[in-house]
Amino acid sequence: MIFGDINNLNDMEKVLPKVISKAINYLRNNNFMDMKTGVYKIEGKDIYAQVIDATTREKDDVKPEVHRKYIDVQFSVEGKEKIGFARDTGNNKISEDLIKEKDIKFYENVENEIDLIMKAGDFAVFFPNDVHRPACALGEKGTIRKVIIKINTEIV
């Protein structure tokens, strides 16, 4: 997992993989408040962005998830959210396995989870062994706008 602020990347840009830098530059160079929700192609099915609006929920109401084919670059445009994060230990009880159909597996819960606090301008990169629990409320529920860039692991 990589966590950062899109407006303060000076030291980070030197070491980021090129495909992650490409995603970050896409995030920097677009005004997502003016874009409609939906999917935007960057490099066909290999790299694409999803602009979404959501309402945060209580953490216990959100299932931890993991993806195997795609890396998630989650970017906070507006509002605040908490994202639970942990490395996948292989010991988490599976709630629903949709890896083959939709590249997502949900867990009942997750070991060693920590919380990331996301505010406008923050991004987090989740790799295939990074379990994450997005759109959790910080105190009261609220609305958020975020962008999720999906990067096919085969091009990394």
N, C-alpha and C positions, 0 to 999 in steps of 0.2 A: 504494500500500500504506500502511496505517496500522497502527502497532504500539503497544500500550499495556498497562497493568495496570488491570484492572477496578476495583481498589480505590483508584486514584489518578488520577482523571479530571478534577479540578477545572478545569484550564486547557483541556483538550481538549473537554469537553462544549459549550462555547460555540460551537465552530466545526464540529462534526460535522453532516453532513446528518441531517435528522429521521429518515429511515428507518434510518440506522446507529445513531442514538441509541435508536430503538425496539428494535433487536436487542440493544444493550448492556444496556438496562434489562431485557429478557427474561433475559439471562444473569445479571444481578445478582439478580433476584427469584425464581430457581428453584434448588432443591437437586438438582443432577444426580447426586449419589451415590445418591439415593433413587429415581431414575427408571430404568426399564428401557431398554435399548438400543432404538432405533427412531426413527421419524419422528413429530414433533409439529407440528401445524399452528399457525401464529401468525396468518397471514392467507391461508388457503387455499394455492394453489400459488404465490402471490406472495412469501410469506415463510414459511419453515418451518425447523424445527430437526431435526438428526439427532444423536442421542446414540450414540456409538460407543465400543467398547473395541477397542484394537489393540495389537499388539506392534511396537515400533520395529524397523527393519531397517537394514542398512548402506546408506549413502547411494547407493552404486553400484548397489544392487538396487532402487532406487525411481526410477521414471520421472518427470521433471518434467511438470507438467500445467497446462492453462489452460482456463478456461471463458469462454464468450462471452455466454450469456443470463443467468447468475446471478453475483452477487457472493458470495464466500465470506467469512463472518466465522468464523474458527476460534478456538476458546476452549479453553484447557487447564484441565481439571478436576482431574486427578490424574496424577502422573508428569511426566517431562521428555522433550522431543523437540527435535530440530533440524528446522527447515523451511528448505530452500533457497529463495531468492527472487531473481528478476531481472525486469526489464521485458522484454516480448517484442519483440525486434528485428526479427523476420521472417526471421532468418537461421538459426533453429534447425531441424535436421532432424527431420521428423515421423516418429514411430514408429507411431502409430495415431490416426486421425482419426474420432472418434465425436461430433462436434459436433452433427450433425443428430439423431442417435438419443438421446444421453445428455448433451449439453452438456459434453463433455470431449474434449480433444485431448492426446495424450501426445507428448513429444519424446524423442529419443535422449539429448540433453544440452542444455545451455542456456548461452548466452554471459553473461558478467559476473555470475555467481551469487554471492550472499553468503548467509551462514547466520544465521537468527534462532534464538535459544535460548528455547524456550518452557517455562515452569514454571507451576504451578498459579496461576490468576488472570490469566495473560497472554492477550491476544487479538491477532489479526492480521486485517486486512481486505484481501482480495485482489480487485482489480477486473479487468475482462475482459482487460486487457493485462499483468497480473501473473502471470508463470509462477511456480509454487510446487511444491516437492517435499516433501510432508508426511511425518510419522511416521518420520523418520530418527533413528537411534540416536545418543545422546551417549555415546561409549565403548561400554559393553556394551549389548546389547539389553535392553529393558524394556517393561513394560506401561504403557499410558496410557489414560485416559478423556478424551474430548474431545467438544465439541459443535461442529457446523458449522451455522451459520445460512445458509441460501440466500436471497438477495434478488434478485427479478426486476429486471433493469436497466430494464425499461419503466416501473417505478413510481418510479424515483429522480428 
